[in-house]
Every structure is written in structure tokens, then in C-alpha cells.
């Protein structure tokens, strides 16, 4: 029987150690991915808009990116759940969504400011929306680029019934981004700058939910 040298034993030991570490790393990565998937699904399943925004802001930049990237991918592939209700896109619309999908990165969704994020928000987004307005309906723009899911809606308690700010408004959560082309409901309401809970929080409103929530929805 051939004897195993000390060098061979050390080599075997390090091979087994590497395999063991790789397996453990793989299990940790799988667990992390599973946890992220659950967090994202909880956001998508939430029916109350403000609660949905709170859950959304608890996601990491990578998770936010994954949420939007998956939505755009499913729209391009025709598997987005809204398709079941007759929400179909033509090839020109799909091509524009593909362009947007190619532009978004994790940095766009990170809370930290960066040149890439500034470019996306201040230069690319306005240019993109000009093109989108030519080939999408107003309702499609709202559903695709200003909502993460079809389920959530603003509760009656979150609406502002007055045209001006009030003490009661200050107790309501901010739900929209002032100045966005799509802010509240389709043509029936508008976002107005008012004192509200969470005014100016870093994201969760506007296009791709990458803009601050700084206002309330008022009936026009």
C-alpha cells in the first residue's frame, strides 16, 4: 500500500477545507437570496400604499434594483401579472422599456448620492419620459413607472381634503412627489407640497420610486 506523504496530507486538508468553505458560502448566499426574495414579495403584496413605501425603503439598493429590474423584464417578456387584465405592450413600448432596463443599475437605487444616480434622475429620466409620453397612455406610465405593483392604493386617511395645509395634514404620511408628471391618480388628483409625516424622505415616490415623498394628494 502506497504511503501518503505529509505534503499530500496537507494538500488534501486544504482541498477539503476549501470545499467546506465553498459549500458554507453557497448556503449563506442561498439563504440571503431567499431572504431578499421574501422582503421584495412582501412589498409587492402590500395593499396600503404608505405601508408599501415604508417596506420598500427597508430594502437594500440591490433589492430595489432587483424589484424594478424583474418588473421590467416581465413586461418585456409578456409575463407581468397585469397582462391578465388586458395590459399588453407593443414592440415599440417594449423596446423603450428595454432601453430603461439597460440604464438602471444598483447605484441608481442606493441611498448614497453618486454621479451615476444624479445623471439618471436629472438628465436621463426627463429625456426618457418625453419619449414615453409619445407611445404610452397616461395610465400606462403611471402603472409601469410610478407603481411597484397593481395592488397598493392610497387609503382615504392619507388624502388631503383641503387645498391648503392644515394641522390634520401634518399628521398624514407623505405619499407623493411634488412636480412629478404622474403623482397621484390618473387626472383626478394632484400632489401638493404640504406638511406631512416623512416630508422629504429620500425615496419611495416619483419615477421609479427614486424621488423624495414631499406632498399629499389633493382632489382637483
BELPEPE-V440166 format. One record per backbone hydrogen bond with DSSP energy under -0.5 kcal/mol. CO is the residue of the C=O (numbers start at 1). NH is the residue of the N-H. If there is no record, write none. Layout:
# BELPEPE-V440166
co->{CO;CO}
nh->{NH;NH}
This chain:
# BELPEPE-V440166
co->{3;5;6;7;8;9;10;11;12;13;14;15;16;17;18;19;20;21;22;23;24;25;26;27;28;29;30;31;32;33;34;35;36;37;38;39;40;41;42;43;47;47;48;49;50;51;52;53;54;55;56;60;61;62;63;64;65;66;67;68;69;70;71;72;73;74;74;74;80;81;82;82;83;86;90;91;92;93;94;95;96;97;98;99;100;100;105;105;106;106;114;115;116;117;118;119;119;120;123;124;125;126;127;128;129;131;131;132;132;137;138;139;140;141;141;142;145;153;155;156;159;160;166;168;169;172;176;176;176;177;185;185;188;190;192;196;197;198;201;205;206;207;209;211;212;213;213;214;215;215;216;216;217;218}
nh->{5;9;10;11;12;13;14;15;16;17;18;19;20;21;22;23;24;25;26;27;28;29;30;31;32;33;34;35;36;37;38;39;40;41;42;43;44;45;46;46;49;153;52;53;54;55;56;57;58;58;59;64;65;66;67;68;69;70;71;72;73;74;75;76;77;78;79;80;83;84;85;87;86;88;94;95;96;97;98;99;100;101;102;103;103;104;108;109;109;110;118;119;120;121;122;123;124;125;127;128;129;130;131;132;133;134;135;135;136;141;142;143;144;145;146;146;208;49;158;159;161;219;170;171;172;197;178;214;215;180;187;189;220;218;216;199;174;201;213;211;209;210;204;205;214;200;201;194;175;176;192;218;160;190}
